[in-house]
Amino acid sequence: MIITKTVPLLVTVDVEVASDHDLDEQAQILDQLRCSLNNLPITWFCTAVAAEQFSAPLRRLILAGHEIGCHGVDHSPEDDYRRMSPEGAEAALGEATHRIARVVGLRPRCFRGPRMTTSRYTQAALVTHGYHADFSVCAQRADFFISGGAELFWLFAPRGAYHPSKNSPFQRGELPLFVVNLSSLGVPFLSGVLYLGGLRLMQAFFLALLAEARRRRGAIVYLFHSYEFTSLTHLGRQPWHQRLYLSDRPRRYEMNLALLNYMSTYPGVQPMTASTFLKQQR
């Protein structure tokens, strides 16, 4: 096989405090993942509350070469970056940035809104607070009926990485910020699809995204949540589609590790953190 283009692989993990999962396990899984990843660089998007709750394992991840990004304040229904006023977005991002930097020792430079929420006001606030990228868009993602932060405008957003307009996060423009899409082909490239369709389907999904990334000189962005491998303490109000997921949590862990190993060792693929990727775009 002749490989002519190296494709960046950005593995991203959303870290929030899941109230219906075992809290001690949520801290322990961060260390377990660090030990299992075999130096695979990952970007961990953390809420301020999660950063404070899990500060010790997050600092160990930083020492191991990983990156910490911002995932908002607390992932509550009010922590919705689609609907905040300019003043609200400015205040929320300022608070989240300060709280994360205080406990992990580094200021986050990349952002993903809770439930993939963002707006022009949010992106203006991101620029003010020195962020380099917003990872809250999923171009051509069509599963609006199951995505809590879905936007119709995702269907028309540019694929790959782009500078957004000051008037819309879903159009190209001159804002000094990158939008980096979660990879998608109608459905998003995230762990829920893995739990529904299985490992072989996700490997085929990856190969399709890889072919596109080579044509477009783009990147592949994958997402999972750290709490997905921890025990439920009580039944919360799960979306109906999540009730169809594979319930065997150790098996979930194994499947993710197998997929990550398959992708990261594939010829012509280069795993990297978000900031490393962004440096290549400048």
N, C-alpha and C positions, 0 to 999 in steps of 0.2 A: 504493500500500500504506500503510495506517494502522498505525503502530507505537505501541502503548499502554504497553508495558513494556520497559525496558532489561534485557537479560540479560548478566550478567558472563561473560566467557570467560577461563578460567584455563588457559594453556598451561604444562605442566610438563615438565621434562626431568630424567631420572635420569642422574647422572654418576658412574660408577664406573670403576676401572681394569680394563679387559677384557684379561686376560692373553693371549688368543689374537688380539688386534688390534694393529696397529702403534701403538706408544706415542707416537711423535712426531706421527703423524696425529691421535691422540686429543686432544692439546693444540692442534694447529692448527685442528681443526674447531670448537673453541669460539670462536676469533676469526673464523673464516669465518661461523659462524652469526650472531655479533653484527653483522657487516657486512651480512648478507643479510636481517635481520629487519625493517629499516626502522622502528626504534623500537618494535616490538611488545614490550610488557613480558612477561617470562617469569620463572617461578620454577624455579631449578635446584637439585634435591635432590642434594647431593654427599656421598659418603662422606668420612670424615676423610683416608683415604689419597689419594683423588682430589683433595681440596682442597690437600693438600701437594704433590702431583705437578703440578697445573695451577694453582697459586696466581696466577701472573701473568695468564693470560687470564681467570680468575674475577674478579680485582680490576678488570680492564677492563670486565667485564660489569656489575659493581656501579656503576662510574662512568657507564655508559650507561643506568642506571635499572632494572636487573634485580635480582632478589632471590635470595639464596643460602639454601637450606634444608639440613636435615640428612638424610642417607640412611644413617646408621649409621657404623660404624667402617671396615669393609673389604669388606662384601658377601660374606664367606666363609660356608660352611655353618654355622659357629658363631655368626655374626652374625644370629641368628634371634630376633626379638623376640616370637614366639609362645611360646617355650619357656623364656625366661630366668626365673630366680628374681627376686623383688623386688630383692635385692641386686645380682644380675647386670645387670638392666635399669638400675638406678641408676648402677652403675659404667660400663657401656658408653655410656650417654647422656652422662654427665659427661665421659668421655674424648673422645667424638666432638665434643661441643659445644666443649670447650676447644681441641681441635686445629684445628677449622674456624675458630673466631674468631681464633685466633692468626695464621693465615696469610692470611686474607682481610680481617681488620680489623673484621668485624661479627659479632655473635653471632646464630646462626640462631634463628628463632622458630617455624618450621614444620618438621614432620618427616614423612618417609615411610619406613617400614621397608623394608629389602631384601626383595625378592620380596613386597612388600605385607604384611609381618608386623607384628603388634602384639598387645597383650594388656592386661588391666586393670592389670597390674604396670607395663607400659611406659607406659601413659597416666598412672599415678600419678607415675612418674619424670619424665615430660614436664612435668607441673604443677610439680614440685619445681624443675626446671631452667628454669622461666620460659617454656616454650613456649606458643604460642597455639593451635596446631592440629595434628592428626594426619591425614595424607592417605593412610592405609594401608588404608582400607576401600573395597570396591567393591560396593555394594548391588545385589542381584539378579543378580550375575554367576554364571553357571552352568557355566563351562568348567573344572570342577574337575580334569578329567583332563589338562589342559595347563598349569594355573597352579601354579607351585611353592609359592606361599604361600596357596593357596586355603583358605577356611574355609566350612564348611557354613552357619555363622551369617550369612554374607553374604546368603543368600537372604531373611533376615528382618530385615536391618538397615534403618533408615529411609533414605530417599533424601534427597539434598541435604545441607545442613549442619545438625548438631545437637550438643547437649551430651550426652556419653555418661554412662552410669551408672558409678559407681565399681566395680561388680561385673562389668560387661561392656562392651567397646568397641562392641558391636553393638546396644545398647539405649539409649533416651533416659534421661537422668538429670540430675544437678546438678553434674557435674564442671566446674570452670572451664577448660574446654578445648573447642574445636570439633573434631568429626570432619567432614572434607570429603571426600565420596565421589569416586572416579574415576567418571566418567559411564559408564553401562552400560545396555543393553537386552538382557539375557541374555548378550551378549558385550561385552567392555570397549571403551571408546573410546580405542584406542591404535594405534600405528603398525603393529603386526603385522597388524591387520585391513586396514589400507591396503595392505600388501604382498601380502596374499592376495586381496582383493576389488577393488582398484583405486580410483581417485580418485572416480569417479561414485558408487560405493557409499558411500564415506565422506561425500560431500557429502549424500547422502540420509540417512545415519545422523545427521549433524549437524542436518539440518532436523527430523528426528523428535525429537531431544533438545531442540532449540530450542522446539518446540511444547510439550513437557512443561515445560521450564523457565519458560516464560511462564505456564503454568497454575499451577505450584507456587511461583512467584517464586524459582526456584533459579538455579544456575549450571551452566555446561558446563565440564568438566575433561577435558583431553586430555593424553596422555602419549606421549613417545618417549624414546629413549636417545641420548646423543651419540655413542657408539661405533658406532652402526648405519651410519654413513656412512664408516667407515674400513676399511682393508684387513685381511683376515685374514692372519696370519703363519703359522698352522698350524690344522689342523682340531681343534677342541675337541669336547667331548661336548655337542653341541647337542641340545636337545629335538627330537623328530621333526617337530613342527609348524613349527619355525623353518627346517627344511630345505626347506620348501615356499615360503618367502618369496621375493619378488623378489630375485635375487642381484645385480642391477646397482645398485651403491651410489650412483653419481651420479644415476641415475634415482630412487632412494629419496629423495635429497636434494631433487630437483626436485618430486617428488610432495608431500613434506611442506610445502615452501614454497608450492606451489599451494593445498594445503588450508588452511594458515594464512592465506593471503591471502584466500581465499574466506570463511572464518569471520570474520576480524577486520574485514572491510569490509562484512559483511552488515548491512542496516539493523536498528537496534535492538540490536546486539551491542556490548558494551564490553569490550575486552581489559584485563586488569589483573593485577597480581601478587597472590599469596596474601594478603599483609598488607593491601593496599588493600581486597580483598574482605572480609577479617575486620573491618576498621574499619567497614564498612557494616552488619555483623551486630550490632554492639553497641548 
